């Protein structure tokens, strides 16, 4: 089986950069995969992506050598096993609130005797190697999202789950949960209470020899996360990057037109119609 480069980097204490896909398109997945990320996550939860889209996107990313991950919609064995069979080398699962749920997640990601995953790696057997069944258990990355008050209260127990590779902080939902509706959801939190919560989750992961991952909105905050000790950081997603680049281009153009005191006028003479 192809080696999971994320695990290799983490074993060498090297932080990794994760990209994020919400647009259901193989070409955009291929473009993102060629930009130098260590891993790319296909978001099957909040992205407008269904399973067939996910498969095409995983195929498009294969040539790049980037590590493909899927964020599943829920703690559901059916979709977890399907994205793994499709060739995902990691699973990020939302709303894991208790140790028992973390144990379920691990069991769905691993073949017996370490789990209950059903055997049928239809595409993974081709894209990841013929000896897949022998090495999948130790190569697949399994991350539980910490994003509710309940999960935060149980974070020590969740982090202690055998077979779980790490904790992934979803800042938007975590802010909604811990902020009791007083704080708007979003990334790159600067509130003292949210920074404290973020660092407490990080500490729980480190205490239990698990990796810690943080979803960020900007490179600056991601770099800060790595300085705190996070092993994986995600910067934005394809939708936000597209919005940012296109918005910046349009604003720059309009500012240049205003600076020149010029107007955009039609070159066509209306009398010709």
Secondary structure, 3 states (H helix, E strand, C coil): CCCCHHHHHHHCCCCEEEEEECCCCHHHHHHHHCCCCCEEEEECCCCCCCHHHHHHHHHHHHHHCCEEEEEECCCCHHHHHHHHHCCCCEEEECCCCCHHHHHHHHHHHCCCCCCCCCCCCCCHHHHCCCCHHHHHHHHCEEEEEECCHHHHHCHHHHHCCCCCCEEEECHHHHHHHHCCCCCCCCCCCCCHHHHHHHHHHHHHHHHCCCEEEEEECCHHHHHHHHHHCCCEEEECCHHHHHHHHHHHHHHHHHHHHHHCCCCCCCCCCHHHC
